Amino acid sequence: MTAPGNQPPTASAPRISVIVPAHNMAGSVTNCVQALRRQTLPPAGYEIIVVDDGSTDGTGRAAAAAGATQVIHKPRGGYAAAARNLGIRTARGDILCFTDADCCPHPDWLAQITAPLANPDLAGVKGTYDSQQRELVARFVQLEYEEKYDRLRRQPRINFIDFYSAAFRRQVLLANGGFDETFPNSEDRELSFRLATRGYQMVFQPHATVTHIHAHTLPDYFSKKVRNGYWTAQVVRRFPTHGVDDSHTPQSAKLQILLMALCYASLVALLLSPWGGLLPLLWLLIFALTTLPFVRAAWAKDRPVALAAPFLLAARATALGLGYAWGLARPVHFQPAPNDSQVATISGLNYLLKRGLDLAISLPGLLLTGLLWPWLILHLKRHAPHSPRLQRQRFAGQNGTPFTRYCFTPTPRLRRWRLAGLPQLYNVLKGDMSLVGPRPESIHTAATYPDWHRPRLAVKPGILPPTRPGPQTDDERVQQELAYITHYRLSHDLRRLWAARRRPA
């Protein structure tokens, strides 16, 4: 096995490294490597690294014969995530591009996928699939992806990149621990969400295309969706906010999963009443209505697929729902990462409890203190006549997303009584802030964070800091905030709120 390196790229190193994980892909890796060798970029500007993940069919020999710059042989284990991590450590380029062994990149793929990274503020880029298959299911899968691409085109920044067509800065991946090797599926979703929660900027590049061989039979498609649903549930346990809305998945797909679940659950009504069959039919009717936008778009491209789409969408919703329910019923208990800050976030039950505490205090707090607001406004009019009554300041919130923090102009009396920050309860109720959390930072400061500071953006900033104030450096403060996130317990917030009743925040 080629020993992995962890050294930074040298001046003589290629600017770009292409990493292709492969397990028993001798039948397709040749076409993939040959397509990579036919790129429009100068060959001296990039290297092709194929990671042979314990293949038994001669995949490594086929890749070498096709012209791969380097073939790394590793024992089977750790899934595609481990193979990609090995490629990341071995690569010499400062930009890493990823595709799969069953993909054939278009001749301009490398040029297109790396072009957005000319912007130094960007960390990653997502490309697209196309397909030349003629099977009905494969054509349906392609239109599925095109629906997602239409959604991605409308977003200036995205939070999900799948690695069949992707590019990242090598230093970003190294600094954030690379792929989580405990995920045999959806490891790219987990990594994307992890980077997005830390404020890294990623974009969609619709012109960076690879040709792929999609699942082309209904059983293969169904089983793949069940696995995706199971592992998506594990990712959402870790990053619950992205389970509600991610840049990749249409909201209609999530609604369809719910509707199919209601349809199956309501079949019980058939046993209770002769009219019980009407309820499943109602849910099916609503489901059919949600498929109309997809059918309309498909009709303009492929009419046979459009006619089959409602049935295939029902199969998709059923498979994803089964997988997701399985994932909730049998969650994976992950081993702690070597560096806990690699995956630091507040998730699962802790996330729900923390949000519940925020709502339980912020809503009554706003209602009770609302009686004071007229007096506060009169006080500010008298003691700060030339200042705005309500100050608005822009800060970097969770995931680095900008938000407006509200507070009263802090006169000496309001500071002494600690009333200037009352409007921040509205920020907590709205979901921009939490009662306890890392100190809010300006947007400029957050944009210039060193990589190890970025995990603090995985949670909402707080009105109260998680630790009592005292002399400390910025690095010491950030270390304490990361420890708070990594080892979060609701009792910590309760103790902090109790301590703040007599002490300044």
SEMIVO-739163 format. One record per residue (C-alpha): chain; x, y negated, z. Coordinates in Angstrom, 1 decimal, m for minus. Layout:
BEGIN
<atom "A"; <X; Y; Z>>
...
// end
This chain:
BEGIN
<atom "A"; <0.0; 0.0; 0.0>>
<atom "A"; <1.3; m3.5; m0.8>>
<atom "A"; <2.0; m5.3; 2.4>>
<atom "A"; <m0.2; m8.3; 2.9>>
<atom "A"; <1.4; m11.7; 3.2>>
<atom "A"; <0.1; m14.7; 5.2>>
<atom "A"; <2.6; m17.2; 3.9>>
<atom "A"; <1.4; m20.5; 2.2>>
<atom "A"; <1.7; m20.7; m1.6>>
<atom "A"; <5.1; m21.8; m2.9>>
<atom "A"; <5.8; m24.3; m5.6>>
<atom "A"; <6.4; m21.6; m8.1>>
<atom "A"; <3.2; m19.7; m7.2>>
<atom "A"; <0.2; m19.8; m9.5>>
<atom "A"; <m2.4; m22.4; m8.5>>
<atom "A"; <m5.3; m19.8; m8.7>>
<atom "A"; <m5.6; m16.3; m7.5>>
<atom "A"; <m8.5; m14.1; m8.7>>
<atom "A"; <m9.4; m11.3; m6.3>>
<atom "A"; <m11.4; m8.3; m7.4>>
<atom "A"; <m12.3; m5.6; m4.8>>
<atom "A"; <m13.0; m2.1; m6.4>>
<atom "A"; <m14.0; 1.3; m5.2>>
<atom "A"; <m14.4; 4.1; m7.8>>
<atom "A"; <m14.9; 1.5; m10.6>>
<atom "A"; <m12.6; 3.0; m13.2>>
<atom "A"; <m15.4; 2.8; m15.7>>
<atom "A"; <m15.8; m0.9; m15.5>>
<atom "A"; <m12.7; m2.5; m14.0>>
<atom "A"; <m10.8; m2.3; m17.3>>
<atom "A"; <m13.4; m4.6; m18.9>>
<atom "A"; <m13.3; m7.0; m15.9>>
<atom "A"; <m9.5; m7.3; m15.9>>
<atom "A"; <m9.3; m7.7; m19.7>>
<atom "A"; <m12.0; m10.5; m19.5>>
<atom "A"; <m9.9; m12.2; m16.9>>
<atom "A"; <m6.9; m12.1; m19.1>>
<atom "A"; <m8.8; m13.8; m21.9>>
<atom "A"; <m9.5; m16.9; m19.9>>
<atom "A"; <m9.1; m20.4; m21.5>>
<atom "A"; <m6.7; m21.4; m18.7>>
<atom "A"; <m3.0; m20.8; m19.3>>
<atom "A"; <m2.1; m17.3; m18.1>>
<atom "A"; <0.8; m18.7; m16.0>>
<atom "A"; <m1.7; m20.7; m13.9>>
<atom "A"; <m3.4; m17.7; m12.3>>
<atom "A"; <m2.9; m14.2; m11.0>>
<atom "A"; <m5.3; m11.2; m11.0>>
<atom "A"; <m5.3; m9.2; m7.8>>
<atom "A"; <m7.3; m5.9; m7.8>>
<atom "A"; <m7.8; m4.4; m4.4>>
<atom "A"; <m8.3; m0.6; m4.9>>
<atom "A"; <m10.4; 0.3; m1.9>>
<atom "A"; <m9.6; 4.0; m1.5>>
<atom "A"; <m10.8; 5.0; m5.0>>
<atom "A"; <m10.5; 8.6; m6.1>>
<atom "A"; <m11.2; 8.1; m9.8>>
<atom "A"; <m8.1; 6.3; m10.9>>
<atom "A"; <m9.4; 2.7; m10.5>>
<atom "A"; <m6.0; 1.4; m9.5>>
<atom "A"; <m4.3; 2.9; m12.6>>
<atom "A"; <m7.0; 1.6; m14.9>>
<atom "A"; <m6.7; m2.0; m13.4>>
<atom "A"; <m2.9; m1.9; m13.9>>
<atom "A"; <m3.1; m0.6; m17.4>>
<atom "A"; <m5.6; m3.4; m18.2>>
<atom "A"; <m3.1; m6.0; m17.1>>
<atom "A"; <m3.8; m6.9; m13.5>>
<atom "A"; <m1.0; m8.9; m12.0>>
<atom "A"; <m1.1; m6.9; m8.8>>
<atom "A"; <m2.9; m3.8; m7.7>>
<atom "A"; <m3.1; m3.3; m3.9>>
<atom "A"; <m4.0; 0.2; m2.7>>
<atom "A"; <m5.7; 0.5; 0.6>>
<atom "A"; <m7.3; 3.4; 2.5>>
<atom "A"; <m11.1; 3.4; 2.3>>
<atom "A"; <m12.6; 1.5; 5.3>>
<atom "A"; <m13.9; m1.9; 6.2>>
<atom "A"; <m16.1; m2.1; 3.0>>
<atom "A"; <m15.7; m4.9; 0.4>>
<atom "A"; <m15.1; m7.4; 3.2>>
<atom "A"; <m11.9; m5.7; 4.2>>
<atom "A"; <m10.7; m5.5; 0.6>>
<atom "A"; <m11.4; m9.1; 0.0>>
<atom "A"; <m9.6; m10.1; 3.2>>
<atom "A"; <m6.5; m8.1; 2.1>>
<atom "A"; <m6.7; m10.0; m1.2>>
<atom "A"; <m6.9; m13.3; 0.6>>
<atom "A"; <m3.9; m12.6; 2.7>>
<atom "A"; <m1.9; m11.4; m0.3>>
<atom "A"; <m2.8; m14.2; m2.7>>
<atom "A"; <m0.3; m16.9; m3.6>>
<atom "A"; <m2.7; m19.4; m5.1>>
<atom "A"; <m4.2; m22.3; m3.1>>
<atom "A"; <m7.5; m21.7; m4.8>>
<atom "A"; <m9.1; m18.2; m4.6>>
<atom "A"; <m11.6; m17.0; m7.1>>
<atom "A"; <m13.8; m13.9; m6.6>>
<atom "A"; <m15.7; m11.6; m8.8>>
<atom "A"; <m16.6; m7.9; m8.8>>
<atom "A"; <m15.3; m5.0; m10.7>>
<atom "A"; <m18.6; m4.5; m12.5>>
<atom "A"; <m18.6; m8.1; m13.8>>
<atom "A"; <m17.1; m9.5; m17.0>>
<atom "A"; <m16.3; m13.2; m16.6>>
<atom "A"; <m17.0; m15.4; m19.6>>
<atom "A"; <m13.8; m16.9; m21.2>>
<atom "A"; <m14.3; m20.3; m19.6>>
<atom "A"; <m15.3; m18.9; m16.2>>
<atom "A"; <m12.1; m19.7; m14.4>>
<atom "A"; <m12.0; m23.3; m15.7>>
<atom "A"; <m15.7; m23.8; m14.8>>
<atom "A"; <m15.6; m22.2; m11.3>>
<atom "A"; <m12.5; m24.2; m10.2>>
<atom "A"; <m13.4; m27.6; m11.8>>
<atom "A"; <m15.6; m28.9; m8.9>>
<atom "A"; <m12.6; m28.3; m6.5>>
<atom "A"; <m10.9; m31.3; m8.0>>
<atom "A"; <m13.0; m33.0; m5.4>>
<atom "A"; <m11.0; m32.6; m2.2>>
<atom "A"; <m14.1; m32.8; 0.0>>
<atom "A"; <m15.4; m29.5; m1.4>>
<atom "A"; <m14.5; m26.1; 0.1>>
<atom "A"; <m16.4; m23.7; m2.1>>
<atom "A"; <m18.2; m23.2; m5.5>>
<atom "A"; <m20.9; m20.7; m6.5>>
<atom "A"; <m21.3; m19.5; m10.1>>
<atom "A"; <m24.0; m17.4; m11.9>>
<atom "A"; <m24.8; m14.0; m13.4>>
<atom "A"; <m26.1; m13.2; m16.8>>
<atom "A"; <m27.0; m9.7; m18.2>>
<atom "A"; <m27.2; m8.0; m21.6>>
<atom "A"; <m29.2; m5.0; m20.4>>
<atom "A"; <m32.5; m4.2; m22.0>>
<atom "A"; <m34.2; m2.1; m19.2>>
<atom "A"; <m37.3; m3.8; m17.9>>
<atom "A"; <m36.2; m3.8; m14.2>>
<atom "A"; <m32.7; m5.2; m15.1>>
<atom "A"; <m34.4; m8.0; m17.1>>
<atom "A"; <m36.6; m8.7; m14.1>>
<atom "A"; <m33.6; m8.9; m11.8>>
<atom "A"; <m32.0; m11.4; m14.1>>
<atom "A"; <m35.1; m13.6; m14.0>>
<atom "A"; <m35.0; m13.3; m10.2>>
<atom "A"; <m31.5; m14.8; m10.2>>
<atom "A"; <m32.5; m17.5; m12.7>>
<atom "A"; <m35.4; m18.5; m10.3>>
<atom "A"; <m32.8; m18.9; m7.6>>
<atom "A"; <m30.4; m20.9; m9.9>>
<atom "A"; <m33.2; m23.3; m10.7>>
<atom "A"; <m33.6; m23.9; m6.9>>
<atom "A"; <m29.8; m24.3; m6.5>>
<atom "A"; <m29.6; m26.9; m9.3>>
<atom "A"; <m31.8; m29.3; m7.3>>
<atom "A"; <m29.5; m29.3; m4.4>>
<atom "A"; <m26.3; m31.5; m4.2>>
<atom "A"; <m24.9; m29.2; m1.5>>
<atom "A"; <m25.6; m25.5; m0.8>>
<atom "A"; <m25.1; m23.2; 2.2>>
<atom "A"; <m25.0; m19.8; 0.4>>
<atom "A"; <m22.4; m18.3; m2.0>>
<atom "A"; <m22.3; m14.7; m3.1>>
<atom "A"; <m18.9; m13.6; m4.2>>
<atom "A"; <m19.6; m12.1; m7.6>>
<atom "A"; <m18.8; m15.6; m9.0>>
<atom "A"; <m17.1; m17.8; m6.4>>
<atom "A"; <m14.1; m20.0; m5.7>>
<atom "A"; <m12.8; m21.2; m2.3>>
<atom "A"; <m9.8; m23.0; m0.9>>
<atom "A"; <m7.5; m20.4; 0.5>>
<atom "A"; <m6.7; m22.4; 3.6>>
<atom "A"; <m10.5; m22.7; 4.5>>
<atom "A"; <m10.9; m18.9; 4.4>>
<atom "A"; <m7.8; m18.3; 6.4>>
<atom "A"; <m8.6; m20.9; 9.0>>
<atom "A"; <m12.1; m19.4; 9.5>>
<atom "A"; <m11.2; m15.7; 9.8>>
<atom "A"; <m12.3; m14.7; 6.3>>
<atom "A"; <m15.0; m12.0; 6.0>>
<atom "A"; <m16.5; m10.3; 9.0>>
<atom "A"; <m15.5; m6.7; 8.3>>
<atom "A"; <m18.3; m5.2; 10.3>>
<atom "A"; <m20.7; m6.1; 7.6>>
<atom "A"; <m21.0; m3.5; 4.8>>
<atom "A"; <m23.6; m5.7; 3.1>>
<atom "A"; <m24.4; m9.4; 3.1>>
<atom "A"; <m20.8; m10.2; 4.2>>
<atom "A"; <m20.8; m13.1; 1.8>>
<atom "A"; <m24.1; m14.5; 3.3>>
<atom "A"; <m22.6; m14.3; 6.8>>
<atom "A"; <m19.4; m16.1; 5.7>>
<atom "A"; <m21.3; m18.8; 3.7>>
<atom "A"; <m23.6; m19.5; 6.7>>
<atom "A"; <m20.6; m19.6; 9.0>>
<atom "A"; <m18.8; m22.2; 6.9>>
<atom "A"; <m22.0; m24.2; 6.3>>
<atom "A"; <m22.6; m24.5; 10.1>>
<atom "A"; <m19.1; m25.9; 10.4>>
<atom "A"; <m19.8; m28.7; 7.9>>
<atom "A"; <m17.9; m27.4; 4.9>>
<atom "A"; <m19.2; m28.6; 1.7>>
<atom "A"; <m20.2; m26.1; m1.1>>
<atom "A"; <m21.7; m26.7; m4.5>>
<atom "A"; <m23.4; m24.8; m7.3>>
<atom "A"; <m21.7; m24.6; m10.7>>
<atom "A"; <m24.3; m23.2; m13.2>>
<atom "A"; <m21.7; m22.9; m16.1>>
<atom "A"; <m19.4; m20.5; m14.3>>
<atom "A"; <m20.9; m17.2; m15.5>>
<atom "A"; <m20.1; m13.5; m15.3>>
<atom "A"; <m21.9; m10.8; m17.1>>
<atom "A"; <m23.2; m8.1; m14.7>>
<atom "A"; <m24.8; m4.7; m14.7>>
<atom "A"; <m28.0; m5.0; m12.6>>
<atom "A"; <m29.9; m2.2; m11.0>>
<atom "A"; <m32.1; m0.9; m13.9>>
<atom "A"; <m34.4; 1.7; m12.2>>
<atom "A"; <m37.1; 1.0; m9.7>>
<atom "A"; <m35.8; 3.4; m7.1>>
<atom "A"; <m32.3; 1.9; m7.3>>
<atom "A"; <m33.7; m1.6; m7.1>>
<atom "A"; <m36.0; m0.8; m4.1>>
<atom "A"; <m33.2; 0.9; m2.1>>
<atom "A"; <m30.9; m2.0; m2.7>>
<atom "A"; <m33.5; m4.5; m1.5>>
<atom "A"; <m34.1; m2.4; 1.7>>
<atom "A"; <m30.4; m2.6; 2.5>>
<atom "A"; <m30.3; m6.3; 1.8>>
<atom "A"; <m33.3; m6.8; 4.1>>
<atom "A"; <m31.6; m4.9; 6.9>>
<atom "A"; <m28.3; m6.8; 6.8>>
<atom "A"; <m30.0; m10.1; 6.2>>
<atom "A"; <m31.8; m9.6; 9.5>>
<atom "A"; <m28.3; m9.1; 11.2>>
<atom "A"; <m27.0; m12.4; 9.6>>
<atom "A"; <m30.1; m14.3; 10.6>>
<atom "A"; <m29.7; m13.1; 14.2>>
<atom "A"; <m26.4; m14.9; 14.2>>
<atom "A"; <m27.5; m18.0; 12.3>>
<atom "A"; <m31.2; m18.3; 13.0>>
<atom "A"; <m31.7; m21.8; 11.5>>
<atom "A"; <m30.7; m20.4; 8.1>>
<atom "A"; <m33.4; m17.8; 8.3>>
<atom "A"; <m36.0; m20.5; 7.9>>
<atom "A"; <m34.5; m22.3; 5.0>>
<atom "A"; <m31.4; m21.4; 2.9>>
<atom "A"; <m30.4; m23.0; m0.4>>
<atom "A"; <m30.6; m19.6; m2.2>>
<atom "A"; <m33.9; m17.9; m1.4>>
<atom "A"; <m37.1; m19.4; m2.6>>
<atom "A"; <m39.6; m20.0; 0.1>>
<atom "A"; <m42.2; m18.2; m1.9>>
<atom "A"; <m40.2; m14.9; m1.5>>
<atom "A"; <m40.4; m15.2; 2.3>>
<atom "A"; <m44.1; m15.9; 2.1>>
<atom "A"; <m44.6; m12.9; m0.1>>
<atom "A"; <m42.9; m10.6; 2.5>>
<atom "A"; <m45.3; m11.9; 5.1>>
<atom "A"; <m48.4; m11.4; 2.8>>
<atom "A"; <m47.4; m7.8; 1.9>>
<atom "A"; <m46.9; m7.0; 5.6>>
<atom "A"; <m50.4; m8.4; 6.4>>
<atom "A"; <m51.8; m6.4; 3.5>>
<atom "A"; <m50.4; m3.1; 4.8>>
<atom "A"; <m51.3; m4.0; 8.5>>
<atom "A"; <m54.9; m4.8; 7.5>>
<atom "A"; <m55.4; m1.3; 5.9>>
<atom "A"; <m56.3; m0.3; 9.5>>
<atom "A"; <m59.5; m2.2; 9.0>>
<atom "A"; <m60.6; 0.5; 6.6>>
<atom "A"; <m61.0; 2.8; 9.6>>
<atom "A"; <m63.1; 0.4; 11.5>>
<atom "A"; <m65.6; m0.9; 9.0>>
<atom "A"; <m66.8; m0.1; 5.5>>
<atom "A"; <m66.1; m3.7; 4.7>>
<atom "A"; <m62.6; m3.4; 6.0>>
<atom "A"; <m61.2; m3.1; 2.5>>
<atom "A"; <m62.0; m6.7; 1.8>>
<atom "A"; <m59.2; m7.9; 4.1>>
<atom "A"; <m56.3; m6.2; 2.2>>
<atom "A"; <m57.8; m7.4; m1.0>>
<atom "A"; <m57.8; m11.0; 0.3>>
<atom "A"; <m54.1; m10.8; 1.2>>
<atom "A"; <m53.4; m9.3; m2.3>>
<atom "A"; <m55.3; m12.1; m3.9>>
<atom "A"; <m53.2; m14.7; m2.1>>
<atom "A"; <m50.1; m12.7; m2.9>>
<atom "A"; <m51.0; m12.7; m6.6>>
<atom "A"; <m51.5; m16.5; m6.5>>
<atom "A"; <m47.9; m16.9; m5.1>>
<atom "A"; <m46.5; m15.0; m8.1>>
<atom "A"; <m48.0; m17.4; m10.6>>
<atom "A"; <m45.0; m19.8; m10.8>>
<atom "A"; <m42.6; m16.9; m11.4>>
<atom "A"; <m44.9; m15.4; m14.0>>
<atom "A"; <m45.3; m18.7; m15.8>>
<atom "A"; <m41.5; m19.2; m16.0>>
<atom "A"; <m41.0; m15.5; m17.1>>
<atom "A"; <m43.7; m15.8; m19.8>>
<atom "A"; <m41.5; m18.4; m21.6>>
<atom "A"; <m38.5; m16.1; m21.6>>
<atom "A"; <m39.6; m12.4; m21.5>>
<atom "A"; <m43.4; m11.6; m21.7>>
<atom "A"; <m43.1; m7.9; m20.9>>
<atom "A"; <m41.3; m8.9; m17.6>>
<atom "A"; <m43.9; m11.6; m17.0>>
<atom "A"; <m46.7; m9.0; m17.2>>
<atom "A"; <m44.9; m6.6; m14.8>>
<atom "A"; <m43.7; m9.3; m12.5>>
<atom "A"; <m46.6; m9.2; m9.9>>
<atom "A"; <m46.1; m5.5; m9.4>>
<atom "A"; <m42.3; m5.8; m9.2>>
<atom "A"; <m42.5; m8.8; m6.8>>
<atom "A"; <m44.8; m6.7; m4.6>>
<atom "A"; <m42.2; m3.9; m4.6>>
<atom "A"; <m39.5; m6.5; m3.8>>
<atom "A"; <m41.5; m7.9; m0.9>>
<atom "A"; <m42.2; m4.5; 0.5>>
<atom "A"; <m38.6; m3.3; 0.3>>
<atom "A"; <m37.2; m6.5; 1.9>>
<atom "A"; <m39.9; m6.4; 4.6>>
<atom "A"; <m39.1; m2.8; 5.4>>
<atom "A"; <m35.4; m3.6; 5.6>>
<atom "A"; <m35.9; m6.7; 7.7>>
<atom "A"; <m38.2; m4.9; 10.1>>
<atom "A"; <m35.7; m2.1; 10.4>>
<atom "A"; <m33.0; m4.7; 11.1>>
<atom "A"; <m35.0; m6.3; 13.9>>
<atom "A"; <m35.9; m2.9; 15.4>>
<atom "A"; <m32.4; m1.5; 15.2>>
<atom "A"; <m30.0; m4.5; 15.5>>
<atom "A"; <m26.3; m3.9; 15.1>>
<atom "A"; <m24.2; m4.7; 18.2>>
<atom "A"; <m21.1; m6.3; 16.8>>
<atom "A"; <m17.7; m6.0; 18.5>>
<atom "A"; <m16.3; m9.3; 19.5>>
<atom "A"; <m14.0; m10.9; 16.9>>
<atom "A"; <m10.3; m11.1; 17.8>>
<atom "A"; <m10.8; m14.9; 17.8>>
<atom "A"; <m14.3; m15.6; 19.3>>
<atom "A"; <m14.4; m19.1; 17.8>>
<atom "A"; <m14.5; m17.5; 14.3>>
<atom "A"; <m18.2; m16.6; 14.8>>
<atom "A"; <m19.0; m19.1; 17.6>>
<atom "A"; <m22.7; m20.1; 17.5>>
<atom "A"; <m25.8; m19.9; 19.7>>
<atom "A"; <m28.1; m17.3; 18.2>>
<atom "A"; <m30.8; m14.8; 19.0>>
<atom "A"; <m32.6; m15.0; 22.3>>
<atom "A"; <m30.2; m17.7; 23.5>>
<atom "A"; <m31.1; m19.9; 20.6>>
<atom "A"; <m34.9; m19.5; 21.4>>
<atom "A"; <m34.4; m20.2; 25.1>>
<atom "A"; <m32.3; m23.3; 24.5>>
<atom "A"; <m34.8; m24.7; 22.0>>
<atom "A"; <m37.6; m23.9; 24.4>>
<atom "A"; <m35.8; m25.8; 27.2>>
<atom "A"; <m35.3; m28.8; 24.9>>
<atom "A"; <m39.0; m28.9; 24.0>>
<atom "A"; <m40.1; m28.3; 27.6>>
<atom "A"; <m38.3; m31.4; 28.8>>
<atom "A"; <m38.2; m33.8; 25.8>>
<atom "A"; <m42.0; m33.8; 25.1>>
<atom "A"; <m43.1; m34.4; 28.7>>
<atom "A"; <m40.2; m36.7; 29.2>>
<atom "A"; <m41.3; m38.9; 26.3>>
<atom "A"; <m44.9; m38.9; 27.5>>
<atom "A"; <m44.0; m39.8; 31.1>>
<atom "A"; <m41.4; m42.5; 30.3>>
<atom "A"; <m43.6; m44.0; 27.6>>
<atom "A"; <m45.2; m46.1; 30.3>>
<atom "A"; <m41.8; m47.8; 30.9>>
<atom "A"; <m41.3; m48.8; 27.3>>
<atom "A"; <m43.3; m52.1; 27.4>>
<atom "A"; <m41.2; m53.2; 30.4>>
<atom "A"; <m38.0; m52.1; 28.7>>
<atom "A"; <m38.8; m54.1; 25.6>>
<atom "A"; <m39.6; m57.2; 27.7>>
<atom "A"; <m36.4; m56.7; 29.6>>
<atom "A"; <m34.4; m56.5; 26.4>>
<atom "A"; <m36.1; m59.5; 25.0>>
<atom "A"; <m35.0; m61.5; 28.0>>
<atom "A"; <m31.5; m60.2; 28.6>>
<atom "A"; <m30.4; m59.3; 25.1>>
<atom "A"; <m32.5; m61.7; 22.9>>
<atom "A"; <m30.0; m61.6; 19.9>>
<atom "A"; <m29.6; m57.8; 19.9>>
<atom "A"; <m32.0; m55.2; 18.3>>
<atom "A"; <m34.3; m53.6; 20.8>>
<atom "A"; <m33.6; m50.2; 19.4>>
<atom "A"; <m30.2; m49.3; 18.1>>
<atom "A"; <m29.8; m46.8; 15.3>>
<atom "A"; <m26.5; m45.0; 14.8>>
<atom "A"; <m25.6; m42.4; 12.3>>
<atom "A"; <m23.8; m39.3; 13.5>>
<atom "A"; <m22.9; m35.8; 12.2>>
<atom "A"; <m25.4; m33.3; 13.5>>
<atom "A"; <m25.6; m29.5; 13.3>>
<atom "A"; <m23.9; m28.1; 10.2>>
<atom "A"; <m22.4; m31.6; 9.7>>
<atom "A"; <m25.8; m32.9; 8.5>>
<atom "A"; <m26.1; m36.7; 9.2>>
<atom "A"; <m28.8; m37.9; 11.5>>
<atom "A"; <m29.9; m41.1; 13.1>>
<atom "A"; <m29.5; m41.4; 16.9>>
<atom "A"; <m31.8; m43.9; 18.7>>
<atom "A"; <m31.1; m45.7; 22.0>>
<atom "A"; <m32.0; m49.0; 23.6>>
<atom "A"; <m29.4; m51.8; 23.7>>
<atom "A"; <m27.4; m51.0; 26.8>>
<atom "A"; <m27.7; m54.0; 29.2>>
<atom "A"; <m25.9; m53.7; 32.5>>
<atom "A"; <m29.2; m52.9; 34.3>>
<atom "A"; <m30.2; m50.2; 31.8>>
<atom "A"; <m26.8; m48.6; 32.1>>
<atom "A"; <m27.0; m48.6; 35.8>>
<atom "A"; <m30.4; m47.0; 35.7>>
<atom "A"; <m29.4; m44.7; 32.8>>
<atom "A"; <m32.4; m45.7; 30.7>>
<atom "A"; <m30.7; m46.8; 27.5>>
<atom "A"; <m30.6; m43.3; 26.2>>
<atom "A"; <m34.3; m42.5; 26.7>>
<atom "A"; <m35.1; m42.7; 22.9>>
<atom "A"; <m32.7; m39.8; 22.5>>
<atom "A"; <m35.5; m37.6; 23.8>>
<atom "A"; <m37.1; m38.2; 20.5>>
<atom "A"; <m34.0; m36.8; 18.8>>
<atom "A"; <m34.2; m33.7; 20.9>>
<atom "A"; <m37.9; m33.3; 20.2>>
<atom "A"; <m37.3; m33.7; 16.5>>
<atom "A"; <m34.5; m31.1; 16.5>>
<atom "A"; <m31.5; m33.4; 15.7>>
<atom "A"; <m30.0; m33.1; 19.2>>
<atom "A"; <m30.2; m30.9; 22.3>>
<atom "A"; <m30.3; m31.9; 26.0>>
<atom "A"; <m26.8; m30.3; 26.4>>
<atom "A"; <m24.3; m29.9; 23.7>>
<atom "A"; <m21.0; m31.2; 22.2>>
<atom "A"; <m20.6; m34.9; 22.1>>
<atom "A"; <m22.0; m36.5; 18.9>>
<atom "A"; <m19.3; m37.6; 16.5>>
<atom "A"; <m19.4; m40.1; 13.7>>
<atom "A"; <m19.8; m38.8; 10.1>>
<atom "A"; <m16.3; m39.9; 9.2>>
<atom "A"; <m14.7; m38.2; 12.3>>
<atom "A"; <m16.5; m35.0; 11.5>>
<atom "A"; <m15.4; m35.1; 7.9>>
<atom "A"; <m11.8; m35.3; 9.0>>
<atom "A"; <m11.9; m32.5; 11.6>>
<atom "A"; <m9.1; m30.0; 11.6>>
<atom "A"; <m10.4; m26.5; 10.8>>
<atom "A"; <m10.4; m25.3; 14.4>>
<atom "A"; <m12.6; m28.2; 15.5>>
<atom "A"; <m15.3; m27.3; 13.0>>
<atom "A"; <m17.1; m24.6; 15.0>>
<atom "A"; <m18.5; m27.3; 17.3>>
<atom "A"; <m20.7; m28.3; 14.4>>
<atom "A"; <m22.5; m24.9; 14.6>>
<atom "A"; <m24.8; m26.3; 17.3>>
<atom "A"; <m26.7; m29.5; 17.9>>
<atom "A"; <m24.9; m32.4; 19.6>>
<atom "A"; <m26.2; m33.1; 23.1>>
<atom "A"; <m27.3; m36.0; 25.2>>
<atom "A"; <m25.2; m34.5; 28.0>>
<atom "A"; <m21.8; m33.0; 27.3>>
<atom "A"; <m21.5; m29.3; 28.4>>
<atom "A"; <m18.8; m30.2; 30.9>>
<atom "A"; <m18.6; m32.8; 33.6>>
<atom "A"; <m16.7; m35.9; 32.5>>
<atom "A"; <m13.1; m36.4; 33.6>>
<atom "A"; <m9.7; m37.2; 32.2>>
<atom "A"; <m9.0; m34.9; 29.3>>
<atom "A"; <m7.6; m35.1; 25.8>>
<atom "A"; <m9.7; m34.6; 22.7>>
<atom "A"; <m8.3; m31.1; 22.1>>
<atom "A"; <m9.1; m30.1; 25.7>>
<atom "A"; <m12.6; m31.4; 25.3>>
<atom "A"; <m13.1; m29.5; 22.1>>
<atom "A"; <m11.7; m26.3; 23.6>>
<atom "A"; <m14.3; m26.6; 26.4>>
<atom "A"; <m17.1; m27.3; 23.9>>
<atom "A"; <m16.1; m24.2; 21.9>>
<atom "A"; <m16.0; m22.1; 25.1>>
<atom "A"; <m19.5; m23.4; 25.9>>
<atom "A"; <m20.8; m22.3; 22.5>>
<atom "A"; <m19.1; m18.9; 22.5>>
<atom "A"; <m20.1; m17.9; 26.0>>
<atom "A"; <m23.5; m19.8; 26.1>>
<atom "A"; <m26.0; m19.0; 28.8>>
<atom "A"; <m29.2; m20.9; 29.5>>
<atom "A"; <m28.1; m21.2; 33.2>>
<atom "A"; <m25.2; m23.4; 32.1>>
<atom "A"; <m27.7; m26.0; 30.7>>
<atom "A"; <m29.8; m25.8; 33.8>>
<atom "A"; <m26.8; m26.4; 36.0>>
<atom "A"; <m25.7; m29.3; 33.9>>
<atom "A"; <m29.1; m30.9; 33.9>>
<atom "A"; <m29.3; m30.5; 37.7>>
<atom "A"; <m25.9; m32.0; 38.2>>
<atom "A"; <m26.8; m35.0; 36.0>>
<atom "A"; <m29.7; m36.1; 38.2>>
<atom "A"; <m27.3; m38.0; 40.4>>
<atom "A"; <m24.2; m38.4; 38.3>>
<atom "A"; <m23.7; m40.5; 35.2>>
<atom "A"; <m23.7; m38.5; 31.9>>
// end
